[in-house]
């Protein structure tokens, strides 16, 4: 009978502990280090700034989380957010739909409906044509980025602009929408969406079926789960949340810029993957994604306040993602 060496057991326990709680420990360590070295960092106003800054990336990353549950990935979320931002702003600025609250809500509903085209195309390419999800969504990334730019005439959408057809735009971004882009409302919207995603994935049969598909697609198929249906549902949720993120981008800045959603892609990928290891859950989950986004937001805010050159911040963000993925892989083994 073989006896395990105590040192090996201790090493395994340490690795397991770090894999389970490493993200949360890192958040605590960053809070302590930055707060001690820069007293203004721990101020309430700066904490609100950090939370507000991660709201949109958290919402987009929560959509990415749904794709990860079925063992997929959606690289088109940035372009979906760009398309949503562009379409929504044109409804208000070009077509003056924001003069009343019902008109504003209709514009938002139409924007979300139009952006579901992205989910339909992704589902068709991945489920029907059986194209690898990373390649399929990479293709739609370029496709819908081009659609948004073509629709906008290759420029930004601003109040008092001249439309591509030569007509002066007279519409304005409604105050109701701008309110949604400010705290506390943008924070409340983020928390509600994260909580709803958590409830859906954790406490509904549909969420459990999605996890089953992601865990073992063949076993899920043999157990009677409609695998194709739930893979499509995952990409519908991903596109919907990316669309909401794009609308909130417009609510924050009051316009639509070229490729406005692009910066949220890598943040969403990082937050969703980092979140897998939070608390040792070992699978994509909404609250883990929120923790991953907060970790990235704290790191970025603290480094900028410490006068670290902005062009080096991505090095640290990529390093944290690599460490999180490595620990996750080691724990699985």
N, C-alpha and C positions, 0 to 999 in steps of 0.2 A: 504493500500500500504506500503510495507516494504522499509525501507531506509538503504542502505549499510553504514556501519561505515567507516568514512574516514580512520581510521587506517588500516582497512582491505584492502582498495584500495591501500594505500601506500605500504603495505607489498606485495601485488600482483605485483605492478609495479616494486618494487625492485627485486623480484624473477625473473620476466620476463626479466628485464635488465641484471641481472647476467647470466641468462640462455642464453641470446642472445650474450652477449659480454664478458662473463667470460673468455673464452679461450684467446681472444686477450688481455684482461686486464691483465691476468696472464703473458702472454709473455712480455708485457710492464713492469710489476712490476719486473719480473725476470731480465730483461735487466737492469733496474735501480739499483736494489739491488746488483746484481753481479758486475756491472760496478763501483759502488761507493766503494764497499768493496774490489774489486780486479781490479785495473786500467788496467792490461793487458787483462782482459776479453773483454774489448770493442775495443781492437786493431783489425785492419783489418785482420791480419793473423788469429786471433782466430775466427772471424766471418766466414771467409772462411772455416776454419777447421770444424766449427759447421755445415755449410751448406753441405760441402762435406760428413760429417759423416752421415747426414740424407738422402742423395740422394737415396741409395739403399732401405732403409726401406720405403721411400716415394713411390718409384716405386712399391714395393711389396704391400704396403698398398693401392695404387691406384687400383691394381687388386682386393684386398679385398673389396674395395668400390663398384665395380661392383657386387660382390656377395651380398653385403648388400642391394643394390637397389632392388633386387627381394626377399628381406626378407630372405636371406640365409646367410651362412658363409662358408668360405673355410679354413679349418685348415691344408690343404695340401700344402699351399703356401711355407712353409719352405722347405719341402721335394722336391717340384718342383724346387726351387732354387738350392738345393743341386744336384739334378739330372742334371739340366742344366749346373751347374758349372763343374761337373764331366765329362759329355759327351763332352762339349766344349773343356776342357783342354786335353782330350784324343785325340780329333781330331788334335790338334796342336802338342802335345808332343809325342804321340804314332804313329800318322799317318802322321806327317809333312805336314799338310794342310795349314800352315800359311806362306809358303815361298813367296806367292804373295797375293796382295790385293783381287783379285777374289777368290783365294782359302780360304782366311780368311772369306770373305763374305759368301761363300758356306758353310763353317763350321758353321757359326752363323745361317744360314738359316736351315741347317739340325738339329742343336740343338733345335731350336724353333719348328720345325716340330715334332721331336721325343717327345718333352715335351708336345705336344698337346694330347698325349696318356692319360696324367693325366686328361685333361678336358673331354675326351671321357669316361673314366672310371667313373669320378665323375658324369657326366651327366647321364650315364646309371644307376648308383646306385640310384641317387636322383630322376630322372624323370621317368625312366621306372620301377625300382623296388620299388620306393616310400619309400626309406630309409630316415630317418630324416637326413638333410644335415650335421649337426654337427657330427653325428655318421658315416655317409658315408665318409666324408672327414677326420675324425680321422682314419678310416680304411686305406684310401689311403695314409695318412701321414706315417704310419708304412710301408705300402707296397712299396712305391716308395723310401723311405729312405733305405729300404733293397735292392731294385733294384740297387740304386746308389752304395751302399757299395759292393754288390756282383760283379757288373761290374768292380769296381776299385780294386777288390781283397782284400777288407778290409783295404786298406791303402790310403795314399794321392797320388796325381798325381803331380810329380815334374820333372823339366828338368833334364836330365842325369840319370834318374831312370832306374831300370830294370823292365820291364813289367812282369805281372803275368806268362806269358808263357816263361820267362827266357831270352827274347831278350832285349838288351839294347835300350832304347828309344833315338832317335837322334834328335827329333824335338824340337823346341823352341816356346815360346809364341811370336807371332808377335808384332813388335813395334806399328803397327797400332792399335791393340787391347789394348795394354798397354796405349796408348794415350787416348783412350776412358775412361779409369779408372782414369784419372787425371783431375784436374780442368784446364781450365773451362769446358772441354767437358762433364764430368760426370754431372756437374750442368746443362749444356745446355740440355743434354738428358733428365734429370729429368723434367725440366721445360716444355720442348716440350711435353713429354708424359702426364704430368698433364694437360696442356692446351688442348691437343687433347681429353683427357677423359672428360674434362669440356664441350668442344664443342659437343661431341657426346651425353652426357647425357642431356644437356640443350637445344640444338637446333635441334636435329634430332627426327623424330617420333619414332625411335627405342629406344632412350633414354627415351622418355616419356612413351612408352609402358612398359619399364622395371620398371619405377617408379610406373606405374599403377599396375603391377603385384605385386610389393612389398607392395603397399598400401592396396589392397584388391584383392586377387587372384581370388575369385569367381566373383566379379564384372567385373574384367578384362576379364575373360573367357566369361561371358555373353555379353560383348560388342564386342566380335569377335576377341579379341587378342589371338594369338597362345601362350598360356601361357608356354607350354613345350618348345617351340622354344626359347623364350627369357630367360628362366631359364638356358638352355644349353649355350646360347650366353654369359650369365654372367660368367659362369664358364670357358668358352673359354678365355675371356678377363683376368680373374683372373690368369689362368695358363700361358698365354702369358706374362703378365707383371712380374709374378714371375720368368719366364724363363729369361727374359731380366735382371732382378735383379741378377740372378745366373751368367749370362755371365759377368756382370759388377763386380761381386765379383772376378772372375778370372782375369779380366782386372786390378783390383786394386792390387791384391797380387801376380799374376803370377803363381798360382797353384790351385789345388783343394784339400781341406782338408775334412776329414770325417765330415759329418753333417754341412757343411759350411753354409747352408741356415737356419739352425734351429734357430739361434739367432734372425732372422728377423721376425719370426712368431708372437711373443707376441708384438713386436714393431708395426707390421702392424695392428694387432687387435686393439691395443690401439689407434693408430693414426687415423684409419678409424672411430672408435666409437667416439672419442673426436671430430672429424671433423663434426659430425652430428649437434652439437650444435653451431658451429661457425656462428656468425651473425644471429642467429635465423632461419636459413634455415630449420632445423628440419628434414633433410633427408640426406642420404649419398651423399657427393659431393666431387669432386676432390680437389678444393682449400681448403675446410675445412680439408681434409685429410692432405694436405701439412702443414697447420697451426698446426694440431695436432702433426705431426712429428717434426716440428720446436720447439714446446713447449717441447716435450720430449728431443730433442737434446740439447736445452738450459739448461734444468734442469740437465741433465746428465753431460754436460760439466762444468757447474758452480759448481756442488757439488764435482766433482773430483778435480777441481782447488782449491776448499776450503778445500781439504784434508779430505773430508768425506769418510769413508771406502767404497770401491767399492761394497762390499757385502750388503750395506744398500741402494744403489741407487734404487733398484727395489721396495723398500718399498714406496718411494716417487712417483715413476712412477705409481705404482698400486693405490696409494691414489688419484692422479690426475685423473686417469681413473674412479675410483669409484665416485668421486665428479661430473665429467662431466656427467656420466650416471645418477646419482641421479638428477641433475638439469634438465636434459632432460626429465626424468620421471615426475618430479614435474610440469614442464611447460606444458606437454601434458595433465595432469590432470586439 
